[in-house]
Amino acid sequence: MTTDLLCSLVQHNCNIADARHAANYTLCTYLMKMREFCRWDKGYSYNRLLPKEEVGEWVSERESLWEELEQESYSPIEVDNKTFDPFDTEAINETLLPKGMVYSGGIGAGCSPHFFLGKLASKELFDDHEVILSSEECARDLGAPPAMTLGNTIFIRRESVRRMLWEKLQEWRWHKNESAMSKALSFYDFDADSEAALDEMTNAEIDSVLLHEQGEIKTSAILGENWKRYLGSVDNLRHELLLRAAKDLFADSIVTLPALIEKNKIASIHFFAGNMSPLRRQLCPSFIQTYKDWNNEEDLSPLSEWAERSAEHWNSVLIRLLEKHEEINEIDDFLIANGQ
């Protein structure tokens, strides 16, 4: 099978996943993601202003395609006359990685599948896990998460990290408010050369993405298989997102933030604060206050102390939740009441 045919096959599965799960986004997020999805599909640079009519037509065509595909089953992946289940990422990559390609098929929040196929940029070992970095992508879904951990393999998608940062820049340009995000962006000269600045910021934040995924692996080891089973049993999307947000806070307080502090990565610390989701902010008001009070970039001790307290706190809360989850009817009430 040629690369073009393989890309088409993976994109077909991406389209089916979008047909079933694109409606999970809020309207505002959906419209922004669709505009940037159109940019990617058309191969337009970030500096190009997208014509509204062209985007509107593309969105209509894509939504019509989704209506046709919603009831279809995911297609198997064929490589070198071998057929694989689309979620058998490890076996598919045993064939593709030597060819300079990388594939991923996994399940994200809300049981939403995510697939992508791209060029292999690098493959390295860190401790007991493998880190695979992709570059240009030829197949992707609407969500296109910047990173995903499957087993002991961390997949980081440079193109998706870059796009995510571009979306953050666009959001800030619309509002122009003084915030943690504006401070993070101020470290890069977007006014002089937005593409070069975006590349520089992407290189910096790929390290942050990797740290978070390493934190996910570490906290998963602490919480054990019971956490995976418990998360898989939750059928309320808000509850699932809250559980994931709490574990994210655990991962970031035990690995991400301490490492950024140790490396003195001030821009990334500001981005970390500016990129906190509303759910994470709701669960962790203490960080918001600590960050607001932190006004000396040379003294990182307040953030270090917060990270140490937070790691202990979320370790205790999540283990208690696992032990007593059968007695807890309202997960959101429990987590918010035990926020930090």
N, C-alpha and C positions, 0 to 999 in steps of 0.2 A: 504494500500500500504506500502511495506517495505521501509526502508531507502535507500537500494540499488536501488530499482526501482524508487524512487523519485529522487535520484541523477542522474540516467540515463535519466529521463524525463527532468530535468532541463538542464543537459548537452546537450541534443538534441536541446533545444532552444538556448543554447549558441552557438552550432555549426552552427545553421541557421543564427544567428546574425553575426558570423564570416564570413560565406560564403558570406554575403551581404556587409560587411563593412571592412574586413581585408585589402582590397586594398587601404584604405584611408591612411595607414601609408607610410612614406618614406621607401625606400628599406632597408636602414641601420637599422632603428627602427624596421621594420618588422622582419628582420633576428634575431636581438637580442631578440625580444619578443618571436619569435618562438622557439629559443633555450631554453629559460627559461620556456616556456610553455611545451616543451618536458620534461624538468627536473621535472616539477610539475607532469605531466601525468605519468611519470615513477616512481615517488616517490624517486628520487635521492637527496642526500644531496647537499648543496652548495659546499662542499669540494670535491665532486667527479668531476673529469674531464670527460666531456661528449665526447664519441667517435664521430668523425665527420661523419663516415658512418652511425652510428645508428641515429644520429640527422637528417641526410639527408633522410634516409628511412622514419623516422617518419613524417617529413615535407611533403614528397611526398604523404604519405598515408592520412595525414590530408587535404591536398589540393584536393586530389581526392574525399574525403568525402564531402568537401565543394561544389564541382561541382555538386554532386548528390543532395545536400540539398538546393541549392540557391533559388529554386522556391517554396519550401515548406512553409506552414504557420506555425506560432508558435503554439505549442500544449498547450492545457489547462493543468493546474496543478491540480492533484487529491490528496487530503489528507483526510483520514478517510471517504472515500466514498463520499466526497464532491468535486465538480469540480469548479475551479476558473479560471478566466482570468489570463494569466501569468503576467499581469501588475497590478493586484489587490493585491499589496504587503501587504497592511494593513490587509485585510481579511485572506490572507494565513498565515501571522504571528500570527494572533489570535489563529490559530490552532497549529502552529509549535513551537512558543516560549515556551509554557508549556512543550513541549517535549525536550527542550534543543537544538533546531535547529533554524536557522534564514535564511530568504530568502529575496532577493531583485530583483525587476524587474523594471527598469527605463530607461529613454532616456537620452543619453549624447550628446556630440557635434556631429554635422552632422547628427542628428536624428538617431544615432546609439544606439540600445538597449544594455543594459548590464544586465545580469542575474548572480546570484550566489546563492549557497546553502552551508551553513557551520554550524559548531557547535557554539552555543551561549556561549560567554565568560562572558558577563555582560550586564545589562540593567539598565540605570540610568536616572533620570530626572535632567535637567539643565535648570533653569528658566522655560520657557514655552515650551521646546522641549525635546524629548526623544533621548537618545544616546544609540545605540545598537552596541556592539563590538562583532565581530565574531572571531573565532580562525581558526582551521583547516577547509579547504574548500574541498568539494567533487564534486563541479560543478562550473565551471568558464569559462569566455570567454577569448579571446586573450588579450584584453585591461585590464581587471580586475582592474578598478580604485580603489585606496586605500580607497576612501570615496565617498559617494553620499548622498545628502539630498533629501528626498521625503516628501513633505509637511512639517510637524514639526518634522520629525524623521531623525536623522543623523545616517547613517550606516558607521561604520569604520571597515575595514577588516584588522586585524592584519597581516595575512599571506601575503596580498597584499602590505601592508606597508613594511614588511620585505623584500619582493622580490624587490620592488622598490629601497630600500636602497642597496641591493646586486648589482643591475644593476648599480647604481651610483658608487659603489666601483669598479666594473669591468671596467667601463669607465675610471675611474681615473688611475687604474693600467695599462691600455693600454697606456695612454698618459703621466702619471707621471709629470704633470705640476703643478707649484705652483698656487693655485687658492683658491677661497672661499671654494670650495668643499674639497680640500686637507686640509684646516684648520679645517673644520668640522670633517673630518674623523680622524684627528690627536688626537682628544679627546678620541678616543677609540683604544684599543690595538688589532688591527686586526692581527698583526704579531704573537702575542703570542697565541691567541685563537680566530679565526675569527667567530666561531659560537656564543661564549659568547659575543664578541664585537657587533655582529650584533643584538643580543637580547637586549643588553643595549641601543644601538642606536635606535632600534625599539620602545622601551618603551618611550624614550625621544621624538621621532618624532610623535608618536601617539598623544601626547598632541598638537603638532603644527598642525597636520591634523585636530584635533577637533576645534582648534581655528579658522582655516580658514573656516571650515563649519559654525561655529557660526557667523563669519563675513559675510558669504554668506546669512545667514538668516536675519541678521541685515540690510544689504544693500538691500536685496529684499524687506524688509518692507519699507525702505526709498523710493525706486524707484516705488514700487507698481505693480499692475497687468499690467499696460501699458508696463512695461519692458518685462514681460513674453510674452505678445502678440507681441511686436515688435521683440523680439529675434526669436520667432516662425515664423515670416513672412519673415525672411531673408533667401534667397535661395542660397546665395553665401557662400561656406564653409570658405573661408579666411575672409570674412566680419564677419561671425558668430564667428570665433575664435578670431578675434580682439575685438569684443564686449565682449566676455567672458573674455579675458585677461584684458580689462579695468576694468570690474567689479571685477575681482580677485584682481587687484591693490587697488581698493576701499575697498574691504573686508579686505585685509591684512594691509592697512594703518589705518583702523579704529578699527581693533580688533587684528589681529595676531601679528604684530610687536610690538605694544604697550604692549601687554601681555608678550611677550618674554622678552622685555626690563624690565618690572616690576619684572619678575621672575628671572632676571639676567641669562638667559639661553644662554650663549655665544656660545656654540657649535651649538645650534639651529639657532641662528642669522646668523652664518656663513653658515649653511646649507640653510637657507632661501635665502641668496644671491647667493649661488652656484646653487640652484635649480630653479632660475628664467628662464622661457622659453625665447627663442629668441624674440617672439612677445612682451612679457612683458618688456624685456630689450629695445626693439625698442620704446615702448610707454613711457618708464620711464628712460631716460638716467640720470636724476638727481640722482636717487638712486644709480646707478652704480658709479657715481663720489663721492657721499657722502660716500659710502662704501669704496672706494679706499682711500679717505682722512682720514677715521676713522682708527687711528692707536693706540688707547689707549682703551683696552678692559674694563678698569675701568670707563671710561667716556663715557656713552651711550647717552649723551645729543644731539650730532649731529644727531643720528638716531631718537631720540624722536622728535626733531624739524622737521626732514624730514617727519615723519609719520603724524604729525599734518598738515603740509602744503599739503601733498599728499591727505589726507582725504578731506580737503576743496576743493582741486582742482578737484578731480574726482567726488565728489558730484555735483559740479557746471557743469562740462563737460557733465556728463551723463544725468542730468536733462535737460540741454539745448538740448542735442541730442534728447531726447524724445519729447520735445516741437516742434522741428524744423525738425524732421526726414523726413517729406514729401518733404522738400526743399533740402535735402542732397542726392545727387546722388552717390557720392563716399565716402562710410563710412570710408575706410582706409585712404583716404586723410584727412578727417575731424579729425579722432582720432590721426593720426600721427602729424598733424599740431597743435593739441591741447594737445599733450603729455606734460609730466612734467619732 
